[in-house]
């Protein structure tokens, strides 16, 4: 068995075993991704004969056609707008609510907090039909808000919990010092709590951004016109249209996941910490 | 909080909540904060989470196409129809299988990798990054990528079987194999997340215990079995919890892979809800699925927390 301790400085044999095992898994993870990216450069015929290797001729046009068309960019912009609105609203609404839960005792606060925590227990899918009818009756169908508002609402439980725990752990002395200086709650929130909560803002922001960026079922149900489609809807439609032309679908998939991969490698520390620590702390 | 007592006498304490904090001078700003900071969250949450959930319970008792208001009361007929529907029972079965595989394959794999990555060897960070990468990709993208991998004409499976000289299996079109193909993608996509949980869990284990065991002559396996694994207990329970909750709502990944087919063999509760409830606008039936899913989620969440996560 491998064990983290005795082998802090592993023997060469252990090292070999580790590298072989880890590399096999890494290859299994990467091969689908690499073949997808490379497949986008191939012709359909070559995809059939040589799906693994490097393309014999690099068909850049598969990629450039997508990049010079407006479809790809429109979907990216739609996803970005929806994600940005979701993140912004989630942060504002949940930080404010969490602040009151952390600092103000009022009648029913425990009950109200538990009320929000119900939201942690079930996915949006359970209420998707009534949600659709509600959004339709509000006239928000086929608009960004029809996706954003339910997303924010379903993210509130987790975000409020994370913010509340963070605010509560800020040292109490801050609070007293501030109030001696005549600072009220709202100014305390704005000038002290929020700036100090920057790590938690990042965590909640990352969780809600990734959730919104990758979300499929809500946009699928709320958006009708293709001009409003987010990218997960877009690739499904694209794949439906060019179903037999896998090389085009592959190029499109590659381009749509490329931003995620780039951002992930740039900000990997924050993203990994945000997505896992966020889960653990709640 | 004791330091607050002196200046607090200057102000009348507000209302019924006679806690220490409420008597502080800051109390004067409490009401505006409550009126300003809470309502947005309460409104959003009530309108888009709680009410729809309640409505799902209500609609589930009706036969309704979503227009006008529900009129045709059918009692529990929708639930009856649901549990007599072969596709739905298959969906329940599949959800169960997904949970089981997540726990039995994914979590041991994640622990094994986390243990390996705890060694001080070069490249640990890179491996960790690679293993986590699938988790940040959208389920839909992962599903489409694997749809290509499994493609019997162009994909990697086609090439692999040609290389091995066997007939190309059309895995996703095979009623018996499709669900396993889906399960493989689930593991591929999510093991990295669980691995990160275990890496964090391992870091919190006190190294001196393991050293003491080593001095006493414990073998690697003994140390793992009797020290590391018990100390990882809370992480294992957390990891199982996420695996269960995630498996129950699996939808995004199934749609590009099989959309629940062939002949409903890869249906999950949510794909069933979408296929039979949403696309056919059978609001009553779809809401009934929602209610069943809700009851399962809440029961599991409560039960699990009560039984297994009491001390965490």
Contacts between the chains, C-beta under 8 A, distances in Angstrom:
chain1	res1	chain2	res2	distance
A	1	B	115	7.6
A	1	B	220	4.4
A	1	B	221	4.5
A	1	B	223	7.9
A	1	B	224	4.7
A	2	B	112	7.3
A	2	B	115	4.8
A	2	B	116	5.1
A	2	B	119	7.2
A	2	B	220	7.4
A	3	B	115	6.3
A	3	B	210	7.4
A	3	B	220	4.7
A	3	B	223	5.6
A	3	B	224	5.7
A	3	B	228	6.9
A	4	B	115	6.0
A	4	B	118	3.2
A	4	B	119	6.5
A	4	B	202	5.9
A	4	B	210	7.8
A	4	B	228	7.8
A	5	B	207	6.0
A	5	B	210	4.0
A	5	B	211	6.7
A	5	B	214	7.0
A	5	B	223	7.2
A	6	B	210	7.5
A	6	B	214	5.5
A	6	B	220	6.7
A	6	B	223	7.6
A	7	B	119	5.5
A	8	B	119	7.1
A	8	B	120	5.4
A	9	B	120	6.3
A	10	B	119	5.5
A	10	B	120	7.7
A	10	B	121	6.6
A	14	B	119	7.7
A	15	B	121	6.1
A	18	B	116	5.4
A	18	B	119	6.1
A	18	B	121	6.1
A	19	B	121	7.5
A	19	B	123	7.9
A	21	B	116	6.4
A	22	B	113	7.5
A	22	B	116	6.0
A	22	B	117	7.6
A	22	B	123	8.0
A	22	B	127	5.0
A	25	B	113	6.7
A	25	B	131	6.9
A	26	B	127	6.0
A	26	B	130	4.8
A	26	B	131	7.2
A	28	B	188	7.4
A	29	B	130	5.6
A	29	B	131	6.3
A	29	B	133	6.7
A	29	B	134	6.2
A	29	B	188	6.9
A	29	B	192	7.8
A	30	B	130	6.4
A	31	B	156	7.2
A	32	B	145	5.1
A	32	B	146	6.3
A	32	B	148	7.9
A	32	B	149	5.1
A	32	B	156	7.4
A	32	B	188	7.5
A	33	B	133	7.5
A	33	B	145	6.9
A	35	B	148	7.5
A	35	B	149	7.2
A	35	B	156	6.1
A	36	B	145	5.0
A	36	B	148	6.5
A	39	B	148	7.0
A	44	B	154	7.5
A	47	B	154	4.8
A	48	B	153	6.7
A	48	B	154	5.4
A	48	B	158	7.4
A	50	B	159	7.8
A	51	B	154	6.3
A	51	B	155	6.3
A	51	B	156	5.7
A	51	B	158	7.0
A	51	B	159	4.7
A	52	B	156	7.0
A	52	B	159	5.9
A	92	B	40	7.7
A	93	B	40	4.7
A	93	B	41	5.0
A	93	B	44	6.3
A	94	B	41	6.5
A	96	B	36	7.5
A	96	B	37	3.9
A	96	B	38	7.5
A	96	B	40	6.8
A	96	B	41	7.0
A	97	B	37	6.2
A	97	B	38	5.7
A	97	B	40	7.5
A	97	B	41	3.7
A	97	B	42	7.7
A	99	B	33	7.7
A	99	B	37	6.1
A	100	B	33	5.9
A	100	B	34	6.1
A	100	B	37	4.7
A	100	B	38	5.5
A	103	B	21	7.6
A	104	B	21	7.7
A	104	B	22	8.0
A	104	B	30	5.5
A	104	B	33	6.3
A	104	B	34	6.5
A	105	B	17	5.2
A	105	B	19	4.9
A	105	B	21	5.9
A	105	B	22	5.7
A	106	B	17	6.1
A	106	B	30	7.3
A	106	B	34	6.0
A	107	B	15	7.8
A	107	B	16	6.5
A	107	B	17	6.3
A	112	B	38	7.7
A	112	B	42	7.5
A	115	B	45	7.6
A	115	B	50	7.7
A	116	B	41	7.1
A	116	B	45	6.1
A	118	B	49	7.7
A	118	B	50	7.3
A	119	B	45	6.4
A	119	B	49	5.2
A	120	B	301	7.8
A	121	B	297	5.7
A	121	B	298	5.3
A	121	B	301	4.6
A	121	B	302	8.0
A	122	B	53	7.2
A	122	B	293	7.2
A	122	B	294	5.1
A	122	B	297	4.4
A	122	B	298	6.5
A	123	B	245	7.8
A	123	B	248	7.4
A	123	B	249	4.0
A	123	B	270	7.8
A	123	B	293	7.7
A	123	B	297	7.2
A	125	B	249	5.5
A	125	B	251	6.3
A	125	B	270	4.5
A	125	B	273	6.6
A	125	B	290	7.3
A	125	B	293	6.8
A	126	B	53	6.7
A	126	B	56	6.6
A	126	B	290	4.3
A	126	B	291	7.6
A	126	B	293	4.8
A	126	B	294	4.5
A	126	B	297	7.1
A	127	B	49	7.2
A	127	B	52	3.7
A	127	B	53	4.8
A	127	B	55	7.4
A	127	B	56	5.1
A	127	B	290	5.8
A	127	B	294	7.8
A	128	B	273	6.8
A	128	B	274	7.8
A	128	B	278	6.7
A	128	B	286	7.6
A	128	B	290	6.8
A	129	B	56	6.8
A	129	B	59	6.9
A	129	B	66	7.6
A	129	B	273	7.8
A	129	B	277	5.8
A	129	B	278	6.5
A	129	B	283	5.3
A	129	B	286	4.5
A	129	B	287	5.4
A	129	B	290	6.6
A	130	B	51	7.5
A	130	B	52	3.9
A	130	B	53	7.6
A	130	B	55	3.8
A	130	B	56	5.1
A	130	B	59	6.3
A	130	B	287	6.7
A	130	B	290	7.8
A	131	B	48	6.7
A	131	B	52	4.6
A	132	B	66	7.9
A	132	B	278	7.2
A	133	B	55	7.6
A	133	B	66	5.9
A	133	B	283	7.1
A	134	B	47	7.2
A	134	B	48	7.2
A	134	B	51	7.3
A	134	B	52	6.0
A	134	B	55	7.7
A	149	B	44	6.6
A	149	B	47	8.0
A	149	B	48	5.7
A	150	B	48	4.8
A	152	B	44	6.0
A	152	B	48	7.9
A	153	B	44	4.6
A	153	B	45	5.4
A	153	B	47	7.2
A	153	B	48	3.5
A	153	B	49	4.9
A	154	B	48	7.3
A	154	B	49	6.0
A	156	B	41	5.8
A	156	B	44	6.6
A	156	B	45	5.2
A	156	B	49	7.6
A	157	B	45	7.8
A	160	B	41	6.8
A	172	B	1	6.5
A	175	B	26	7.8
A	176	B	3	5.8
A	176	B	4	6.6
A	179	B	24	6.6
A	179	B	25	6.0
A	179	B	26	5.0
A	180	B	7	7.7
A	184	B	26	6.9
A	184	B	28	7.5
A	184	B	29	4.0
A	185	B	26	6.1
A	185	B	29	4.2
A	185	B	30	6.9
A	185	B	32	7.7
A	185	B	33	4.5
A	186	B	29	6.7
A	186	B	32	7.2
A	186	B	33	6.3
A	186	B	36	7.4
A	188	B	26	7.9
A	189	B	33	7.8
A	189	B	37	7.8
A	210	B	136	6.5
A	213	B	138	7.3
A	214	B	137	7.5
A	214	B	138	3.6
A	214	B	139	6.7
A	214	B	140	7.5
A	214	B	252	7.7
A	216	B	138	7.0
A	216	B	139	6.7
A	216	B	140	4.9
A	216	B	251	7.4
A	216	B	252	4.2
A	216	B	255	7.2
A	217	B	251	5.6
A	217	B	252	6.6
A	217	B	270	7.4
A	217	B	274	7.4
A	221	B	278	6.2
A	231	B	138	8.0
A	232	B	138	5.3
A	232	B	140	4.2
A	232	B	141	7.3
A	232	B	252	7.4
A	235	B	140	6.5
A	235	B	141	6.7
A	235	B	144	6.1
A	236	B	140	6.4
A	236	B	144	7.6
A	236	B	255	7.1
A	236	B	256	6.3
A	239	B	144	5.9
A	239	B	147	7.9
A	239	B	256	7.1
A	246	B	148	6.0
A	246	B	151	6.9
A	246	B	154	5.0
A	246	B	155	8.0
A	249	B	144	7.2
A	249	B	148	7.5
A	250	B	148	6.4
A	253	B	141	5.9
A	253	B	144	5.4
A	253	B	145	6.3
A	256	B	141	6.6
A	257	B	137	5.6
A	257	B	138	7.3
A	257	B	141	4.9
A	260	B	136	5.9
A	260	B	137	6.2
A	260	B	138	7.5
A	261	B	133	7.1
A	261	B	136	7.9
A	261	B	137	7.8
A	264	B	133	6.7
A	264	B	136	5.0
A	265	B	129	7.3
A	268	B	129	5.7
A	268	B	132	7.8
A	271	B	136	6.5
A	272	B	128	7.8
A	272	B	132	5.8
A	272	B	196	6.1
A	275	B	135	7.2
A	275	B	136	7.4
A	275	B	193	7.3
A	275	B	196	7.9
A	276	B	193	6.8
A	276	B	196	4.3
A	276	B	197	6.0
A	276	B	200	6.5
A	277	B	200	7.6
A	279	B	193	8.0
A	279	B	197	7.3
A	279	B	238	7.8
A	279	B	242	6.5
A	280	B	197	6.7
A	280	B	200	6.6
A	280	B	238	6.7
